[in-house]
Amino acid sequence: MMHQYPDVRFMPEMSVHSDVVAEISSEAFGPGRFSRAAERVREMAGHEPSLSFVASLGDAIVGSVRQSRIAIGGRPAVMLGPLAVRPPFMGRGLGAALLDVAARSAREAGETVILLVGDPPYYLAHGYVPLPTGSVLMPGPADPARLLALPLCAGALEGLCGRVTGREGIRCRKEAVGLLGDIRVAAG
Ligand SMILES: CC(C)(COP(=O)(O)OP(=O)(O)OC[C@H]1O[C@@H](n2cnc3c(N)ncnc32)[C@H](O)[C@@H]1OP(=O)(O)O)[C@@H](O)C(=O)NCCC(=O)NCCS
């Protein structure tokens, strides 16, 4: 993780961080953020604390990334956002490091895809790819050119299409394996 702050620590977001995360996000995106389609998704699928992180430097929280568990056309996925770094700390690799921590946590949780709506020039440099126009439908207007995804395993984007929804009743790979394990034990 190449950033220029040896003393920065990355830790899962806790409830005590809610206010500062809201402040960082407001500073980065302004009041217009609530009208975005990504915000509609977050209303359906609140952020998952174990997949959401803050960057702390001493007593200060200097950046944050949130992720929510969603489904795309019934397939489990993760939605990333907001990602923001406090202005005085921008441009030193913290955004990249937060993206890396977020992707690793999602992969370790058995997730296969991260979706986001963001500036392509920034995210394409971090492995995200544009989705075919019209393949993934957000619950509100979103510029298709800004709809990007990161595959967390080979073939994860193949056939990915449909509406973005919450995750109720849909399990990701790791949860499904756990379930299968239970069934085998019960049957054996
Ligand atoms: C986007 C953001 C999270 C990146 O965090 P960061 O710690 O500054 O990023 P990094 O240090 O990892 O990367 C910096 C590089 O990304 C580039 N970059 C930053 N934001 C960018 C954007 N929106 N589009 C294209 N490139 C961008 C910088 O110019 C810099 O390029 P360089 O390395 O060639 O100088 C942070 O700048 C931020 O919070 N911005 C406000 C919100 C925002 O504009 N978001 C847009 C993305 S949806």
The ligand as a MOL file (V3000), in Angstrom:
LIG
                    3D

  0  0  0     0  0            999 V3000
M  V30 BEGIN CTAB
M  V30 COUNTS 48 50 0 0 0
M  V30 BEGIN ATOM
M  V30 1 C -10.8880 11.1680 -5.0770 0
M  V30 2 C -10.1060 11.1030 -3.7650 0
M  V30 3 C -10.7870 10.1400 -2.8150 0
M  V30 4 C -8.7020 10.6100 -4.0350 0
M  V30 5 O -7.9570 10.5430 -2.8310 0
M  V30 6 P -6.4140 10.9680 -2.8100 0
M  V30 7 O -5.8340 10.5050 -1.5250 0
M  V30 8 O -6.3020 12.4040 -3.1570 0
M  V30 9 O -5.9080 10.0890 -4.0420 0
M  V30 10 P -4.5050 9.4510 -4.3420 0
M  V30 11 O -3.4430 10.1790 -3.5900 0
M  V30 12 O -4.6290 8.0030 -4.1900 0
M  V30 13 O -4.3770 9.7590 -5.9040 0
M  V30 14 C -4.0800 11.0450 -6.3150 0
M  V30 15 C -4.1070 11.0750 -7.8340 0
M  V30 16 O -5.4550 10.8970 -8.2830 0
M  V30 17 C -5.8230 11.9970 -9.0760 0
M  V30 18 N -7.2340 12.2830 -8.8500 0
M  V30 19 C -7.8300 12.6350 -7.7050 0
M  V30 20 N -9.1380 12.8190 -7.9090 0
M  V30 21 C -9.3660 12.5680 -9.2100 0
M  V30 22 C -10.5210 12.6020 -10.0080 0
M  V30 23 N -11.7050 12.9190 -9.5330 0
M  V30 24 N -10.3570 12.2730 -11.3280 0
M  V30 25 C -9.1680 11.9620 -11.8410 0
M  V30 26 N -8.0470 11.9000 -11.1160 0
M  V30 27 C -8.1580 12.2170 -9.8060 0
M  V30 28 C -4.9480 13.1360 -8.5770 0
M  V30 29 O -4.8290 14.1330 -9.5690 0
M  V30 30 C -3.6390 12.4280 -8.3380 0
M  V30 31 O -2.9700 12.2080 -9.5620 0
M  V30 32 P -1.3560 12.1320 -9.6150 0
M  V30 33 O -0.9510 10.9940 -8.7280 0
M  V30 34 O -1.0920 11.9080 -11.0670 0
M  V30 35 O -0.9180 13.4480 -9.0820 0
M  V30 36 C -9.9900 12.5000 -3.0950 0
M  V30 37 O -9.2950 13.3440 -3.9740 0
M  V30 38 C -11.3140 13.1130 -2.7380 0
M  V30 39 O -11.8420 12.8720 -1.6530 0
M  V30 40 N -11.8510 13.9470 -3.6180 0
M  V30 41 C -13.1090 14.6140 -3.3850 0
M  V30 42 C -14.2380 13.7740 -3.9020 0
M  V30 43 C -14.0980 13.5490 -5.3830 0
M  V30 44 O -13.7180 14.4120 -6.1530 0
M  V30 45 N -14.3730 12.3570 -5.8260 0
M  V30 46 C -14.2540 12.0620 -7.2110 0
M  V30 47 C -14.1980 10.6080 -7.4250 0
M  V30 48 S -15.8590 10.0060 -7.4280 0
M  V30 END ATOM
M  V30 BEGIN BOND
M  V30 1 1 1 2
M  V30 2 1 2 3
M  V30 3 1 2 4
M  V30 4 1 2 36
M  V30 5 1 4 5
M  V30 6 1 5 6
M  V30 7 2 6 7
M  V30 8 1 6 8
M  V30 9 1 6 9
M  V30 10 1 9 10
M  V30 11 2 10 11
M  V30 12 1 10 12
M  V30 13 1 10 13
M  V30 14 1 13 14
M  V30 15 1 14 15
M  V30 16 1 15 16
M  V30 17 1 15 30
M  V30 18 1 16 17
M  V30 19 1 17 18
M  V30 20 1 17 28
M  V30 21 1 18 19
M  V30 22 1 18 27
M  V30 23 2 19 20
M  V30 24 1 20 21
M  V30 25 1 21 22
M  V30 26 2 21 27
M  V30 27 1 22 23
M  V30 28 2 22 24
M  V30 29 1 24 25
M  V30 30 2 25 26
M  V30 31 1 26 27
M  V30 32 1 28 29
M  V30 33 1 28 30
M  V30 34 1 30 31
M  V30 35 1 31 32
M  V30 36 2 32 33
M  V30 37 1 32 34
M  V30 38 1 32 35
M  V30 39 1 36 37
M  V30 40 1 36 38
M  V30 41 2 38 39
M  V30 42 1 38 40
M  V30 43 1 40 41
M  V30 44 1 41 42
M  V30 45 1 42 43
M  V30 46 2 43 44
M  V30 47 1 43 45
M  V30 48 1 45 46
M  V30 49 1 46 47
M  V30 50 1 47 48
M  V30 END BOND
M  V30 END CTAB
M  END
